[in-house]
Amino acid sequence: MRGLRVSGCVVFLIAATAPAAGQRAFWQGPLPDRAARSEQAAEWLRGFTNLDQQVPTLSPSEAAWLKREYDDQLAGGVYTPRALSATKSREYNVRVVRQHLGVVLPILKSLAGQKPLGAQDEVREWAELAAQIMELTFWQSVTDLIERGDVRPEINGVKSLHLENHVGWARVILNRIVVPYLEGRLK
């Protein structure tokens, strides 16, 4: 039975991650050229920008509470019950998402930009993006904000299984951009 559940999950993930018609050059066939890579980065930039615009900003009192309950508790280098309790708060999840988007959005802007990057710099950005979009804590925090009604569930064309879809997309980045570049096959 367990094998059936995994198979069903794999089939669902493949169906859930099907690319939009305009993005097929990135996902299928020959390795994506610079234009296809830039187009996909622009698509994700729109999706993550939309998410960023929905995430609330912490008030000064909320930020002070989080500092007291989380940051100050961790100052000794050990998690405390108060710090762990704070990780379940809206304030913590807002901060995690905001900080993470502060890393992801500049990467996507660079990849989608009009000024082409050198090959090594471009691949470094794609590798960093792959690492960032499969970050568990970020997606847990996004899920919390969705459940609280702070953000809408549709992110980059998917309404659920955000971590699972983005991990799949990170693998595509690694398999269709990073590894081919390291092997000298990427144009």
Summary of the structure (lengths in Angstrom):
residues: 187
radius of gyration: 18.5
end to end distance: 44.1
largest distance: 52.4
contacts: 517
relative contact order: 0.14
helix: 72%
strand: 1%
